[in-house]
């Protein structure tokens, strides 16, 4: 009888090969699906992977979309360090956009340098609050965070739909489900003419540097890792598992909320 047992030490070769195997498998399965649909796989792969990078505008769009994803990834990495699988970044981003967008709507007729920083702050608060709910459910009711964070995505979406179809609907928007247009004080300034690249790229770069220091040099990050890798050892050392859960999910939500503003 053959039994599958975990390795004592992860294979270094598989650490590098596993993404390559996943990529090759994706290409093979994707090609089969395109062939079934009667589409040339090579042409489809070119449109998906090469054509977006064939122009400077394509690269600029990649940068615009990469910024929020990087911010979300930074927050999720904190949770993964503590072995918490937060898959509710979409809902946390949505709530960040709601909280920050609410500020833009409230002050849409005003001009001031303080509006945009306030939007970022409120976006972080909205995402953090949305991440705190699964943390509360996890620490007090032992609810699985993968399920609660997933379900919170749908709740956030319905909240957004209610707002744009109800209280926040633009009275001059020809009955379309949209809010009033944001003022210039409520939008990040463009840094490259002819593209949509805005100042959020600087927020992303700053966040990457701050999180690198936090994850590599701070005692807090070490406590999170110990709590995730060895809960009994963490308890013996006096590290609070509940605090690790709260910190991981709140930070994840906060970064996703900021991404919602960017």
SVG drawing of the C-alpha trace seen along z (x, -y; Angstrom):
<svg xmlns="http://www.w3.org/2000/svg" viewBox="-34 -75 50 77">
<polyline fill="none" stroke="black" stroke-width="0.4" points="0.0,0.0 1.4,-3.4 0.9,-6.4 1.3,-10.0 3.3,-11.8 4.5,-15.5 8.2,-16.1 10.2,-17.2 11.7,-19.9 10.2,-21.4 11.9,-20.4 14.0,-23.4 13.7,-22.1 9.9,-21.9 9.8,-25.4 11.1,-26.7 9.5,-24.1 5.9,-24.3 5.1,-27.7 6.6,-26.5 4.5,-23.3 1.4,-25.4 2.2,-27.7 2.7,-24.9 -0.4,-23.1 -2.4,-26.3 -1.1,-26.7 -2.0,-23.1 -5.5,-23.2 -6.1,-26.6 -5.0,-25.5 -7.3,-22.5 -10.3,-24.7 -9.6,-27.1 -9.3,-24.3 -12.7,-23.0 -14.1,-26.5 -12.6,-26.6 -10.1,-29.3 -6.4,-29.3 -4.6,-28.8 -1.5,-30.7 -3.5,-33.7 -5.5,-33.7 -2.4,-33.4 -0.9,-36.3 -3.9,-38.5 -3.9,-37.6 -0.2,-37.8 1.7,-39.7 -0.6,-42.3 -1.2,-44.2 2.6,-44.7 3.1,-45.7 2.6,-49.4 3.5,-52.0 -0.2,-52.5 -0.5,-48.8 2.4,-49.1 0.8,-52.1 -2.5,-50.2 -0.6,-47.4 1.0,-49.8 -2.5,-51.3 -3.9,-47.8 -0.8,-46.5 -0.8,-49.2 -4.0,-48.2 -3.2,-44.5 0.2,-45.0 -1.3,-46.9 -3.8,-44.0 -1.0,-41.4 1.0,-43.2 -1.9,-43.1 -2.7,-39.4 0.9,-38.5 0.6,-39.5 -2.3,-37.1 -0.5,-34.3 2.4,-34.8 0.0,-33.9 -1.6,-31.1 -4.8,-33.0 -6.4,-32.7 -8.2,-36.0 -10.0,-35.7 -12.2,-38.7 -10.0,-41.4 -12.6,-42.2 -15.2,-43.1 -12.6,-45.0 -11.6,-47.0 -15.2,-47.7 -15.8,-49.0 -12.7,-51.1 -14.1,-52.6 -17.4,-53.2 -15.9,-54.9 -13.5,-57.0 -16.0,-57.7 -18.4,-58.9 -16.0,-61.6 -15.7,-62.6 -19.5,-62.7 -19.9,-64.7 -17.4,-67.3 -17.9,-67.2 -18.6,-70.9 -15.6,-71.9 -11.9,-72.2 -9.1,-71.5 -5.9,-69.6 -7.2,-67.7 -10.0,-65.9 -7.8,-63.3 -5.8,-62.4 -9.1,-62.1 -10.4,-59.8 -7.3,-57.5 -7.7,-57.5 -11.4,-56.7 -10.7,-54.0 -8.2,-52.4 -10.8,-52.6 -13.5,-51.0 -11.3,-48.1 -10.1,-47.6 -13.6,-47.5 -14.6,-45.0 -11.6,-42.9 -12.4,-43.2 -15.7,-41.4 -14.2,-38.1 -11.6,-38.6 -14.4,-38.9 -16.1,-35.8 -12.9,-33.9 -11.8,-34.8 -15.2,-34.6 -17.0,-31.9 -14.2,-30.0 -15.7,-30.7 -13.5,-29.7 -12.1,-32.9 -12.0,-31.6 -15.8,-31.3 -16.6,-34.5 -14.3,-36.7 -15.7,-35.2 -19.3,-35.9 -18.4,-39.4 -17.5,-40.1 -21.1,-39.7 -22.4,-41.8 -20.1,-44.6 -21.2,-44.4 -24.9,-44.6 -24.1,-47.6 -22.5,-49.3 -25.4,-48.5 -27.9,-49.8 -26.0,-53.1 -25.5,-53.8 -29.1,-52.8 -30.5,-54.7 -29.1,-57.5 -26.0,-58.2 -27.6,-58.1 -26.7,-61.2 -30.0,-63.2 -28.7,-64.4 -27.3,-61.1 -30.2,-60.2 -31.4,-57.5 -28.1,-55.5 -26.9,-53.8 -24.0,-56.1 -22.9,-58.7 -22.0,-62.3 -18.7,-62.8 -15.8,-63.3 -14.1,-66.7 -10.4,-67.3 -9.6,-67.5 -11.0,-63.9 -9.0,-62.2 -5.3,-61.3 -3.3,-63.5 -2.0,-62.0 1.8,-61.9 2.1,-60.9 0.2,-62.7 -1.7,-60.4 -2.0,-57.6 -4.0,-56.9 -0.9,-56.5 -1.5,-58.5 0.1,-59.3 -1.0,-56.0 2.2,-54.5 4.1,-56.5 1.7,-55.1 2.4,-51.6 6.2,-52.1 6.1,-53.5 3.9,-50.7 6.3,-48.1 9.3,-49.6 7.4,-49.9 6.1,-46.4 9.5,-45.0 10.9,-46.6 7.9,-45.4 8.0,-41.8 11.8,-41.4 12.8,-43.5 9.9,-43.8 9.2,-41.7 5.5,-41.9 5.9,-40.1 7.9,-37.4 5.1,-36.9 2.6,-36.6 4.8,-33.9 5.3,-31.9 1.5,-32.1 0.8,-30.7 3.6,-28.1 3.6,-26.8 0.5,-27.9 1.6,-26.0 5.1,-27.5 3.5,-30.9 1.2,-30.3 4.2,-29.1 6.1,-32.3 3.2,-34.5 2.2,-35.5 -1.5,-36.2 -3.1,-34.2 -6.2,-36.4 -4.1,-39.5 -2.4,-37.9 -5.7,-37.1 -7.0,-40.7 -3.8,-42.3 -3.6,-40.1 -7.2,-40.6 -7.4,-44.3 -4.1,-45.1 -5.2,-43.0 -8.5,-44.9 -6.8,-48.3 -4.5,-47.7 -7.4,-46.5 -9.3,-49.6 -6.5,-51.9 -6.4,-50.0 -10.0,-50.9 -9.1,-54.6 -6.2,-54.0"/>
</svg>
